[in-house]
Amino acid sequence: MIDEPTLELVRDALMTAVTIAAPILVAGVVIGLIISIFQSVTQIQEQTLTMVPKIIAMTIVAVMLLPWIVVRLSDFALHMFRLF
């Protein structure tokens, strides 16, 4: 049987990963939705038109949130070292 500290550790790791990835993924979804609406209105069906803006937006969001991401990861690492 799996003990409670192990489950808590895995849950914390997954929640940290989701918390860090969520803003970047939300930016990609929002840009993708805007580009899809634009493509529907103009009837332009170009695949690069969807990928390039999403990659650029997600990169910009990741760079802007880098200090916050580092703080979250270091807090999680310190939590891990305190447990063991």
N, C-alpha and C positions, 0 to 999 in steps of 0.2 A: 504494500500500500504506500502511496506517496504521502509524505508528511507535510504539515502545514507550512513550514518555512520555505520549502521548495516551491509549493504552489504560489505562495505570496511573492517569491522572487520572480517566478515566470510571469505572473500577472503584472508585476511592476515593470518588467522588461518590455512586455507587450504594450502596456499603456504608455510607456515612454516612447516607444517606436511610433505608435499611432499619433501621439501628441506632436511629435516632431514632424511626421510626414503629412499630417492633415492640412496645414496651411499651404504647403507646396502643391498638394493634390487639388485643393479647392481652387487655387489660382489656375491650374491647368483645366479644370472642369469649366470654370467661368469663361476663360478665354475660348475654350472649345465650343461652348454654347453660343457665344457671341459670333464666332466665325461661322458656325453652322447656320445661324439665323441669316447672316450676311450671304452665305452661299445659297440658301433657299430663296432669298429675295432676288438675288442677281442671277441665279441659275448658273453660277460658275462652279464647276465640279473639279477642282484641282487639289490633289492630295497634299502637295507641298504647302498650299495655302493654310492648311489646318495644322500641320506639324511644326513649321518654323515659328509662328507666333507663340504656340504653346511652350516650345522648348525655351524660347527667349524669356517669356513671362515666368516660367518656373525657375529658371536660372536667376533672374532678377530677385524673385521672392526668396530664394534660398540664400543668396548673398546678403540681402537685407536682414534676414532673420538669423544669420550666422552667429552673432553674439548670443542671442537667446537660445539657439540650439546648443552652443558650447556650454552655457550655464546648465541647461537641462541634463546634458550628458555627464557633466562633472558632478552634479548633484546625485545622479543615479550611481555613478562610479563610487562616490564617497559612501553612499548608502550600502553598496555592495561590500566595500572594504570594512565597514563597521560590523556587518553581519558575520564576517569570517575573521 
